[in-house]
Amino acid sequence: MRAGHLILFSLSLVTLPLFSVTTHAEEIKWQTNLKQAAQQARAEDKAMLIQIGASWCGFCHKMDRETYKDPKVIKHVNSCFVPIRVDADENSELVEAIGVAGLPTTVIITPELKIVKKISGYVAAPEMQGHLSKICLVNHEQAAPARKQQAIQKMSQKQVAPEFAFKGICLVSMLDDQELSEGKPEFTSNYRNQTVCFASQEHKQKFDAAPEHYWPAFEGKCRVSQLERNQSVEGDPYAGGVYRERLVFFTSESERDKFTANPGYYLIKK
């Protein structure tokens, strides 16, 4: 599926269509007190959906404006979870314990405090619906208390399938075709202990013939975060581009712009 195009110049930038922002009568009932939320999760036998962000995180605000305003996402979250917002800067111990690699991070935890799902980076509404629908087993149209206990038990025992690297984006399509295309599960390769998927068999064959050519620079990490904050953070293909025939990923558009303004600094400095 084509999600956007790359605009080529010194550093090719990924542009994505803007989502319209609408208001909804129903909103997600976010909590901020972790202790109270955990008590509610145990009392109601619900999993907790923890959204970890920061005031300076652009993609965190983007998820607030778009993903968490989607009616289906709102219904999923309010029906199945105890939703909690966590400021990463004010909860460093929790961030370290969970193993947060970048912001935003979405974590789903059972009432027994077992992590069911951890998603790093921005997640659009359709993708979030897919994640939640695999975990949220309550029938939204006919949800009944008698079924809730069974649903939570199944969720806590669910084995989460491994996710594809780089948010499932086809690296070959991104570099060769200058397009952001979602990979398909039937076309995958394992490289450097990661599973990557491709838009077609032809794309997979190209990758298998020259994986180093298509592998993102800096192992897909955000070079700006590494140098400016000494953080090893996974870059986001949606905030990536092509520089000197190499894919380069960043955590946000602002980080990408910093690299664009002075690529020599980020490439040369150790």
WONOR-V204215 format. One record per backbone hydrogen bond with DSSP energy under -1.0 kcal/mol. CO is the residue of the C=O (numbers start at 0). NH is the residue of the N-H. Records with the same first field share a line. If there is no record, write none. Layout:
BEGIN
CO: NH  NH
END
This chain:
BEGIN
0: 181
3: 179
4: 14
6: 12
12: 6
27: 29
30: 84
32: 36
33: 37
34: 38
35: 39
36: 40
37: 41
38: 42
39: 43
40: 45
46: 81
47: 108
48: 83
49: 106
50: 85
51: 104
52: 87
53: 56
56: 60
57: 61
58: 62
59: 63
60: 64
61: 65
62: 67
65: 68
66: 69
69: 73
70: 74
71: 75
72: 76
73: 77
74: 78
75: 79
76: 80
81: 48
82: 30
83: 50
85: 52
90: 94
91: 95
92: 96
93: 97
94: 98  99
103: 120
104: 51
105: 118
106: 49
107: 115  116
108: 47
109: 112
113: 109
116: 107
118: 105
123: 127
124: 128
125: 129
126: 130
127: 131
128: 132
129: 133
131: 135
143: 146  147
146: 150
147: 151
148: 152
149: 153
150: 154
151: 155
152: 156
154: 157
164: 167
165: 168
167: 182
169: 173
170: 174
171: 175
172: 178
177: 5
179: 2
180: 169
183: 186
186: 197
188: 195
190: 193
193: 190
194: 164
195: 188
197: 183
199: 203
200: 204
201: 205
202: 206
203: 207
204: 208
205: 209
210: 214
215: 218
216: 219
217: 220
219: 234
221: 225
222: 226
223: 227
224: 228  230
232: 221
235: 238
236: 239
239: 13
240: 247
241: 11
245: 242
246: 216
247: 240
249: 235
251: 255
252: 256
253: 257
254: 258
255: 259
256: 260
257: 261
261: 265
262: 266
263: 267
264: 268
END
